[in-house]
Amino acid sequence: MAGKRKIITQSVIAFGLVVLAAFVMGGVLGYLEARGDDVTSSPAALWAAGGFAVVTMLISLWVGFKWMSSIDEAAQEAHKWAWFWGGSGGMAVGGVLVIMASLPQAAAISIPAWYSERTDPAAYAATGAFAMLILMLIGYGLAWAWWWWARR
């Protein structure tokens, strides 16, 4: 029970750090806006958002490491197996879509803009990366359930 309490405490601290980073980023962007900068096109806003993303990802990795080292060997193996097979399977599905998108016939397909009606290459790259991540997570979830179902 002490191990679970420790990971919960660390997770709450990590969440607090993410919230703190969000407030700092909001303060920076608010300052830039009050100063008269256009935060939607300001390089400083881009760096503030990038800094927030770096802090958030580092905290997420730290919590994931702490959590993974606190669970038993069977649960660790389930997650490793599910990520390898499920994540790889989801990425393979995404890979098929990437190959199909590279064909000339794909130029006729209209992909909706997910980022503020943006249709620039960076927005489409972010959309593709997000879609690939979703496919990998779906594969992970299915493989994880399969692993536990097979060993029940």
N, C-alpha and C positions, 0 to 999 in steps of 0.2 A: 504494500500500500504506500510505503514511503517513496518508492520509485515513481508511482503514478502521480503522487502529490507534487513531486519535484518537477516532472515534465509539464504538469498543468500550470504550476507556478511560472516555469520558464516560458510557456506558451503565452500566458497572460502578460508577462513582461515584454515578450516579443511583439505582441499585439499593441501594447502601449507604445513601444518604440515606433511601430509603423504609423500609429495615430499621431505621435509627436512629429514624425517626419512629414506627414501630410499637412499638419498645422504650420510647420516651418515653410514648406513649399507654398502653401496658401498665403502665408505672410509675405514671402518674397514676391509672389505674383501680384498680390494686393499692393505692395509697395511700388512695383514697376508700373502698375495701372494708375496709381495715384500720381506718380511722377510724370505721367503722360505717355508712357510707352504703350505701344499696341502689343499686348501680350500674345495675341494670336500669331504674330509674325516676328516677335522679338527673339533674337538669339539667346538672350538671358533667360527667357521663359523656357526655351528648349533645354538649356543646361539645367535649369531648376527641375524640370520634369525628369530629365535624365538622371540627375542626382537622386531624386526621390525613387526612381525605378531601381537604381543600383542599391540604395539602402534597403528597399523592400525585398529585393531578391536575395541580398546577403542575409537578412534576417530570416527569410523563408528557408534558405539552405541550412542555416544554423538550427532552426527548429526541426527541420526534417532530419538532420544528423542526430540531434538529441533524441528525437522520437524513435528513429530507426534503431539506435543503440539501446533503447530502453525496452523494446519488445523481444519476445522469445525467438529462438532460432527458427521455429516453424513459421511464424508470422513473417520474419525477415525473408525466408526462402519463398514464401507465397508472393511477397511484393516484388522480389527480384525476378522470379519466374514470370509473373504477370507483366512486369514492365518490359522484359525482354521479348516475350512472345506476343503479348497483347499490343504493346507499343510498336513493335516492329510490324505486326499485322496491320495496325491502323496506318502506319507510315506507308506500307505497301499499297494500301487503298488510295492514300493521298498521292503516292507516286504514279499510280495509273492515271489519276486525274491531271497531274502535272504533265505527263507525257501527252495525254489527249489535248491539253490546253496548248501545247506547242505546235499542234497541227494547224495548217492554214484554215481548215474548216471551222476552227474554234473562233476565228475572228467574227463570225456571225452571231456568236453568243453574247448576250448582254448580261453582264454581272452587275447586280445592284450595288450602289455605293454604300458602304457601311460606316464610313467616317465622314460625317457632315457633308454628304453629297460630293465628296472629293473623288475625282477619277484620275488622279495622277498616279504614276508608277509606284510611288512609296505607299500610297493607300492600298493599292491592289496587292502589293507585296505583304503588307500587314494583314490584309484579309486572308491571303493564302496561308501565311504562317499561322494565323489563328485557326483556320479551318484544319490545317495539318495537326495542330495541337489537339483540337477537339476529337479528330479521328483517332489519334494515339490514346487519348484518355478513354474513349469508348472501348477501344480494343483492350486497354489495361483493365478496365472494369469487368469486361466479359471474361478475360483470362483469369483474373483474380477469383471471380465467382466459380469458374470452372475448376481451378486448382483446389479450392476448398470443398466443392461438391464432390470431386473425385476422391477426396480423403476423409469424407465424413464417416 
